[in-house]
Amino acid sequence: MIRVRGVAPPGQPVWSPTTGYRPGAHAVVQNDCNFVIYDGDGKPLWSTATWGRC
């Protein structure tokens, strides 16, 4: 689980992963409960490392 507290200026994120802009990137909550951001080729860029913690 990601918990974020704070207020950002309009149009600005409070938090973002350090993956940068990647065309075709997408996020998935997998069956094992891990939240993963993949690039356009299906390579994982970032995850919460929460697999198996459903």
C-alpha positions as semicolon CSV with decimal commas, in nm:
position;residue;x (nm);y (nm);z (nm)
1;M;0,000;0,000;0,000
2;I;0,124;0,346;-0,083
3;R;0,018;0,616;0,158
4;V;0,079;0,972;0,055
5;R;0,008;1,276;0,264
6;G;0,039;1,629;0,146
7;V;-0,105;1,876;-0,095
8;A;0,047;1,957;-0,431
9;P;-0,016;2,265;-0,643
10;P;-0,289;2,216;-0,905
11;G;-0,167;1,990;-1,186
12;Q;0,134;1,864;-0,990
13;P;0,170;1,513;-0,845
14;V;0,214;1,465;-0,471
15;W;0,428;1,161;-0,549
16;S;0,550;0,975;-0,857
17;P;0,787;0,684;-0,919
18;T;1,129;0,765;-1,061
19;T;1,060;0,590;-1,390
20;G;1,036;0,902;-1,607
21;Y;0,815;0,931;-1,915
22;R;0,788;0,601;-2,101
23;P;0,555;0,576;-2,402
24;G;0,335;0,268;-2,370
25;A;0,401;0,230;-1,997
26;H;0,115;0,090;-1,795
27;A;0,039;-0,008;-1,437
28;V;-0,104;-0,340;-1,321
29;V;-0,220;-0,476;-0,988
30;Q;-0,125;-0,840;-1,039
31;N;-0,304;-1,147;-0,905
32;D;-0,034;-1,175;-0,636
33;C;-0,124;-0,820;-0,515
34;N;0,199;-0,663;-0,642
35;F;0,150;-0,323;-0,812
36;V;0,389;-0,299;-1,108
37;I;0,463;-0,035;-1,372
38;Y;0,573;-0,189;-1,702
39;D;0,728;-0,020;-2,004
40;G;0,580;-0,055;-2,352
41;D;0,778;-0,378;-2,409
42;G;0,646;-0,542;-2,092
43;K;0,965;-0,495;-1,890
44;P;0,898;-0,401;-1,525
45;L;1,016;-0,051;-1,436
46;W;0,901;-0,028;-1,076
47;S;0,696;-0,224;-0,824
48;T;0,570;-0,203;-0,468
49;A;0,734;-0,541;-0,393
50;T;0,414;-0,653;-0,220
51;W;0,371;-0,990;-0,390
52;G;0,188;-1,245;-0,181
53;R;0,053;-0,990;0,067
54;C;-0,313;-0,995;-0,035
